Amino acid sequence: MSPAGVPPDIPPDLSIWEMLLRFRWWFRRFRGVFLFLIQVLRSLLLCLIGIFFFLRNGWGIIGLLGCLMRSWRLGILNWWHPSDLSQI
């Protein structure tokens, strides 16, 4: 127990609304990082779907080409030219 007038070290359990407000603050502060990570995860998901369809019935080559084009646009493949990330 903490002495009177001193807040405890461990905060009480947060409600869902408090967690959402905290996440909203973090999202506003690091919006670019969050958006970039979302784009990268989306590209990886499209790649996995493309590979799956390629292995299943050969139609995945379209997915793989789309994945490569998306990765190129994001600047993942041409990492030496970071100004391409401004296109996101």
C-alpha positions as CSV (number, residue, x, y, z in Angstrom):
1,M,0.0,0.0,0.0
2,S,1.2,3.5,-0.8
3,P,1.1,6.2,1.8
4,A,-1.8,8.7,1.8
5,G,-1.6,11.3,-0.9
6,V,0.9,9.3,-3.0
7,P,-0.5,7.7,-6.2
8,P,0.2,3.9,-6.5
9,D,2.9,2.8,-8.9
10,I,0.7,0.4,-10.8
11,P,-2.3,2.1,-12.4
12,P,-5.7,0.3,-12.0
13,D,-7.1,-1.6,-14.9
14,L,-8.0,0.6,-17.8
15,S,-11.4,0.5,-19.3
16,I,-11.8,-0.1,-23.1
17,W,-12.4,3.6,-23.7
18,E,-9.3,4.7,-21.8
19,M,-7.2,2.2,-23.8
20,L,-8.8,3.5,-27.1
21,L,-8.0,7.1,-26.0
22,R,-4.4,6.2,-25.3
23,F,-4.1,4.3,-28.6
24,R,-5.5,7.4,-30.4
25,W,-2.9,9.6,-28.8
26,W,-0.1,7.2,-29.9
27,F,-1.6,6.9,-33.3
28,R,-1.7,10.7,-33.8
29,R,1.8,11.0,-32.5
30,F,3.3,8.3,-34.7
31,R,0.8,8.3,-37.5
32,G,3.3,7.9,-40.3
33,V,5.0,4.9,-38.7
34,F,1.6,3.2,-38.1
35,L,0.5,3.8,-41.7
36,F,3.8,2.5,-43.1
37,L,3.5,-0.6,-41.0
38,I,0.0,-1.2,-42.1
39,Q,1.0,-0.9,-45.8
40,V,4.0,-3.3,-45.3
41,L,1.7,-5.8,-43.6
42,R,-0.8,-5.5,-46.3
43,S,1.8,-6.1,-49.0
44,L,3.1,-9.2,-47.2
45,L,-0.4,-10.5,-46.9
46,L,-1.0,-10.0,-50.6
47,C,2.3,-11.8,-51.3
48,L,1.3,-14.8,-49.2
49,I,-2.1,-15.0,-50.9
50,G,-0.4,-14.8,-54.3
51,I,2.1,-17.5,-53.4
52,F,-0.8,-19.7,-52.1
53,F,-2.8,-19.3,-55.4
54,F,0.4,-19.9,-57.4
55,L,1.0,-23.2,-55.6
56,R,-2.7,-24.2,-55.9
57,N,-3.5,-23.5,-59.5
58,G,-1.0,-21.2,-61.2
59,W,-3.1,-18.0,-61.0
60,G,-0.9,-16.7,-58.3
61,I,1.6,-15.2,-60.8
62,I,-0.8,-12.3,-61.0
63,G,-0.7,-11.9,-57.2
64,L,3.1,-12.1,-57.2
65,L,3.4,-9.4,-59.9
66,G,1.0,-7.3,-57.9
67,C,3.0,-7.8,-54.8
68,L,6.2,-6.8,-56.5
69,M,4.6,-3.7,-58.0
70,R,3.2,-2.7,-54.6
71,S,6.5,-3.3,-52.8
72,W,8.3,-1.3,-55.5
73,R,5.8,1.6,-55.0
74,L,6.3,1.5,-51.3
75,G,10.0,1.8,-51.7
76,I,10.7,-1.6,-50.1
77,L,12.6,-3.0,-53.0
78,N,14.4,0.2,-53.9
79,W,15.4,1.0,-50.3
80,W,18.3,3.1,-51.5
81,H,15.8,5.8,-52.6
82,P,13.8,6.7,-49.5
83,S,12.0,9.6,-51.2
84,D,9.6,7.1,-52.8
85,L,8.1,6.6,-49.3
86,S,6.4,10.0,-49.7
87,Q,4.1,8.4,-52.2
88,I,2.3,6.5,-49.5
